[in-house]
C-alpha cells in the first residue's frame, strides 16, 4: 500500500518538497527570533535608543515588554518548538 500511495502522490512531489523547505526556513527563522542572545542584543540596542532620545519612555516600555515575552518563550520552550508559528 505504501508504494501505491507514493506513486499516486508523485505528481505532488514538488509541492511536498517546497512545503518541507518552507518549514525548514520557518524553523530557522523562529530559532533566531527566540534566541536569548539575539533578544538580549536587541534589549541593549533598545536601551541605547532610549538614552539617545530616539524613543520615548512609553515606547521603550512597550518594546521591552515584547522583547521580554520573546525571551521567556525562548527560555521556556527553546528555539524551533513551533510556539511562535501556527504550524
C-alpha positions as CSV (number, residue, x, y, z in Angstrom):
1,X,0.0,0.0,0.0
2,X,2.9,2.4,0.7
3,X,4.2,2.0,-2.8
4,X,0.9,2.7,-4.4
5,X,0.4,5.8,-2.3
6,X,3.8,7.1,-3.3
7,X,3.1,6.5,-7.0
8,X,-0.3,8.3,-6.7
9,X,1.2,11.2,-4.9
10,X,4.2,11.5,-7.2
11,X,2.7,14.5,-9.2
12,X,2.6,16.4,-5.9
13,X,6.3,15.8,-5.0
14,X,7.4,19.3,-5.9
15,X,4.7,20.8,-3.7
16,X,5.7,18.4,-0.8
17,X,9.3,19.4,-1.3
18,X,8.5,23.1,-1.3
19,X,6.5,22.6,1.9
20,X,9.4,20.9,3.6
21,X,11.8,23.7,2.5
22,X,9.4,26.3,3.8
23,X,9.1,24.5,7.2
24,X,12.9,24.4,7.5
25,X,13.2,28.2,6.7
26,X,10.4,29.0,9.3
27,X,12.1,26.8,11.9
28,X,15.4,28.5,11.5
29,X,13.8,32.0,11.5
30,X,12.0,31.1,14.7
31,X,15.2,29.8,16.3
32,X,16.9,33.1,15.6
33,X,13.9,35.2,16.6
34,X,13.6,33.5,20.0
35,X,17.4,33.0,20.6
36,X,18.2,34.6,24.0
37,X,21.4,36.1,22.7
38,X,19.5,37.8,19.9
39,X,16.8,39.1,22.3
40,X,19.4,40.4,24.8
41,X,21.3,42.2,22.0
42,X,18.0,43.8,20.9
43,X,17.4,44.9,24.5
44,X,20.8,46.5,24.6
45,X,20.1,48.4,21.4
46,X,16.7,49.5,22.7
47,X,18.3,50.9,25.8
48,X,20.8,52.8,23.7
49,X,17.9,54.3,21.6
50,X,16.2,55.4,24.8
51,X,19.4,57.0,26.1
52,X,20.0,58.8,22.8
53,X,16.5,60.2,22.9
54,X,15.3,58.4,19.8
55,X,12.3,56.8,21.5
56,X,10.1,57.8,24.4
57,X,9.9,56.0,27.8
58,X,6.4,54.6,26.8
59,X,7.8,53.2,23.5
60,X,10.7,51.8,25.4
61,X,8.4,50.1,27.9
62,X,6.2,48.6,25.1
63,X,9.1,47.3,23.1
64,X,10.9,46.0,26.2
65,X,7.8,44.0,27.2
66,X,7.6,42.4,23.7
67,X,11.3,41.5,23.9
68,X,10.9,40.1,27.4
69,X,8.0,38.0,26.2
70,X,10.2,36.6,23.4
71,X,12.9,35.9,25.8
72,X,10.5,34.0,28.1
73,X,9.3,31.9,25.1
74,X,12.9,31.2,24.1
75,X,13.9,30.2,27.6
76,X,10.8,28.1,28.3
77,X,10.3,26.2,25.0
78,X,13.6,26.6,23.3
79,X,14.0,27.6,19.7
80,X,12.2,25.7,17.0
81,X,9.4,24.4,19.2
82,X,6.7,25.9,16.9
83,X,5.4,28.2,19.7
84,X,5.8,31.3,17.6
85,X,4.0,30.0,14.4
86,X,0.8,28.3,13.6
87,X,2.5,25.2,12.1
